[in-house]
């Protein structure tokens, strides 16, 4: 069986200019003064879990739960729809044209394009649908109900991106031709790729990636 060729893309700050998951939590909390105050009060504790890759999902879940607790499913769905509409209407939120061109280039070369992201799956799919980007597979964080609110069920972040990607791919022989990211937390994912493209990097991220990937690294400035 012929090996399939795959191009991997991070999403936040790689395809779109902002951290979509963070923007959703901030947007939802800001709609309620009480929720916002509770989030500020509990922030010192929640941010302790943010310090390591293995516990970051707890911090995300705390804020997500505060933003959604006591909301029935219909209000959660409506809130998601309102967020996407207002988020994409902002002038500072940009879908990188260079990213879109690269996605289409890989597709024209008969390569499978997979987005692997820490943001929630529903967010990414709604944004792709808005921009009419099709034939893109999405592996991303998933949410579930817990004690009346939403929490992260599967956090697609750091080394877990590799585990979730491998589970999705299965046993079929796969060549990861290229990976695109802005973040050093994707170092494990990028190790799978023949070429690594670092998007709009900080100096610190560039130095770390250069040390680890050497000639496999390519730096891209996207707008």
N, C-alpha and C positions, 0 to 999 in steps of 0.2 A: 504493500500500500504506500502510495506517495505521501511524504510528509507534508502537512499543511504549514503554510507560512503565516505568521501572526505579527501584527504591529500592536504594541501595548501603549496606551495613553493613560496618564493620570488625568484628572479632570480639573480640580480647583487650581487656578493660577497656571494651568498648563493649556487647557482649552478655553476656560472662562477666567476672567480677570480677578475674581474674588473667591473667598472660601464660602461656598454655598451653604454648607451645614451650619456654620457659625452665623451667617446672615439670617438663616431661618429662625434659629433660637432667639437671636436678638430681636428680630421682627415680632415674633410671637410673644415674648416676654414684655415688650414695649407696649403691647395692646392692653395690658392690665397693670395698674400701679401696684396692686397687692402682689402680683406675681414677680414684678420687677424688684420690689423691696425684699421679698423672700430670697430671690436669687442673689442679691447683694449681701444679705446676711449670711447665707450659706456658702458664698464664694470662697472664703479662705479654706474651708474644709474640702470643697469640691476640687479646688485647684491643686490640692496635695496629690490627688490621684492623676492629675494631668502630667505629672513629672516623668513618668515612665511609659514606654510603649504598651506594656502589658496591663497597666491599670487605667490608661487614658479613657477607655470606654466607660468606666464608672463615672468619671467626671462629666463626660458627654451625656450619659444617661440621667444624671442628677438634674442638669439644666433642662434637658428635654422633658423629663417628667414634670418639673415645675411649670414648664410652658404649656403642658397639655392635660394635667390632672383635672379631673371632673368634667372634661369636655367629652360629650358623646361623639361617636364616630362621624356623624354628619357635620359637626362643627370642626372636627379635625380635618376632614376632607375639604370643607369650605375654606379653612384657614390655609391649607396647602395651596389651593387654587389662587387665593388672594395674594399670597406671598409670591408665587411665581410671576403673576401679572405685574405686581409692583416692583419686584426685583429686576425683571428684565426691561422694565420701562425706565430704570435709572440711567442717567447719562454716564455714570462712572462704571457701570457694569458692561463689559465688552466681551463678546465672543471673538477670540483671536482669529482673524482671517487667515493667518499663516497656518494655524492649526487645522482649520477646515480644508485648506488646500492640501495639506499633508495627508489628512484622512482620505480625501478623495483620490490622491495619488496612490496610496497603498491599495485602495479598493480597485483602482484601474489595473493594478498589477496582480489582481486576483489574490490579494492577501486579506486575511480576516482581521478586522479592526476590533480590538477589545479595550474598553475603558475599565480600568481597575481603580476604584476610588473609595476614600473614606466617607464621602458624603452618602446620603441615603439614596437607595436605588430609585425611589419614586421621583426625587428631585431631578436626577440626571435624565431619566426617561422623558419627563415633562419638558425639560429644556431642549433636548434633542428633537422632540416632536414640534416644539415651537419654531425651531429653526429648520425643520424639515430635513434633518440629518438622519438617514436611514441605513439599514444593514450594518448596524453597529451593536455589538454585544456589550452588555453592561454587567460587571461584577462589582457590587458595592455593598455598603452597610445596610442592614435590615433592622426594622423596628417591630416591637410587639407591645401588647398591653401588659401593664404590671401595676396592680393596686390603683387602678383608675386613671393611670396616665400612660404615656408612651416611653419606652426605654429602648436602648440599643440591644438587639438580640444577637447580631453578628457584626462585629466591628472590623471592617475591611481596612486595616491600617498596618503599616510597617511589615514585619515578617508574615503577618496573617494574610497579606495580599497574595503572597506566594502560595500559601496553603489553599486559599479559596480559588485561585486561578487553576492550580493543579487539579483540584476537585472538579472544577468546571470542564477542563480539557479532557480529563479521563486518561485512558491508555493510548490514545492515538499519538503517533509520532509527530512532534511539532517543532518547527524552527521559529524561534522568536527573532525576527530579522532586525527589529528596531524598537527601542523603548523611549518614551518621552515623559519627562517629569521636571518639576521645579524644585523638588524637595529631597533632602538627604535621607529622610525617613523611607524613601523608596529604594534605598541602596540594594536591599535583598531582591526586590523585583527586577531591578536593572541588571543584576548579575546573570539573569537568564538570557539577556539580549546580546546579539552580535554587535550592535551599535547602540550607544547610549547618547541621547540628545537631552541636554540640560537647558531648560527654558528660562530666559531672563534671570540668571543666577545672581545671588549675592556673591561677594568675593569669598566669603567663608565657605559657601557651598561649592563654589568652583574649585577651590583648593582641595577640599575633601574628595570631590569626584575625580579630579585630575590625579590625585595620589592613588586612588583605588582602581580607576579604569584606564588611565593612560591613553593609548592610541585609540581605544574604543570610544572615547568621549568626543562629542561635538557640541559646541555651545551655539544656541540659537537665540536671537533677539526677536521676539514676537510682539506685534501690536495688533 
